[in-house]
C-alpha cells in the first residue's frame, strides 16, 4: 500500500486522471476503474468515486501492487545548464525567448538539452520545483514553436496556471505576432492572405491551395512590410488561425519564402542556418477574469531579439 497527500498542484483533477499520471501509464485505465470500484483506492479512509475531484489535503491510499509504481521515475535534469533568455517571470508563469535550433521537448533522436529540461533545471535551482514533492505535476510549456524558429514560449510553474493558460490559448485570448524576413520585393505593403492548408504527415510538410479540398483547413495570415531591403523584406505577421507551418507555407505560396527556409524555400547560399522567423509579441486580451492569470489582461510582452533584424 502507498499513500499520498494531495497538494495544490494535484488538486482540482479527477481521481482517475490523477492515478493515470501517477502510474505513468503502467496501469491500464480499465484496471484503475476496477480498483476504484473494488475499494482498493480510498480517499480520506473511505470509499470514493471514479469522478471524485481531488482536494488539497486529501489522503489518498492505494492498495495496489508495487509493480505498478516502477515506472514512477523522476526527471533527471541535474546536468542541464539553465541557459534561458527570460522575457518575463512571476510566481505563475515564465516567458522564455527560445533560440532557433533549440529543441523544445525530447525528440526521436534522443535530444536531452531541451527547453523543458533547461526550464526544470532553472526552477529547481531557484527552489521553485522539487520533483520529489510532486506526484502528478511537472512545470510545462503551454505553447510550442518549431525547432528552427525563435521567439517567445510560455511556461506554467503550477497546475492552476497551466490549466488557465491552456484555456486562454484554446479560446484565442492571446494574440501572437511574428517577425519574418522573406525573399523578394513585396508588391503590397500589407495584405490579408487567405487559403486552405493541407497537412501531409508522412512528408512532415503542408500544402496551400486557394480552394478547399478534403482534409484541408481554412487559414488566414496578415502581414505588414516593416522594411524593404534590396531583395528581402522584413515583415510583421499576425496569425488569425494557427496551423502547422502556416506562416512559412503561406508566404512561400505567394512567391516569398522565408530566408533560410530549406523546406518551403531554399537556404543554400543564404548564409542562414535556420528560417528567419521569430515569435516576438504576445498580447493578452479579454475573457479570463476568473482565473489565476486575470492580471495578464491587457498586457503585452515583446522580444525583438531576433538575429535577422
Protein Blocks (a to p, Z undefined) as FASTA:
>chain_A
ZZddddfklgopafklmmmmmnnomacfklmmmmmmnopaceehiacdfklccdehiacd
ddddfklmmmmccddfklpccddcdfbdcfkbccddddehiafbdcfkopabdfklmmmm
mmmmnopacfklpfkbccddfbdcdfkbgcdddddfbfklmmmmmmmmmnopaccddddd
dedjdfbfbdcddddddddfklopadddfbdcehiacdddddddfbdcfkbccdddddfb
acehklmmmmmmnopacehiaklmcfehnlpabdcdddfbdcddehilmbmklmmgopac
ddfbbfkZZ
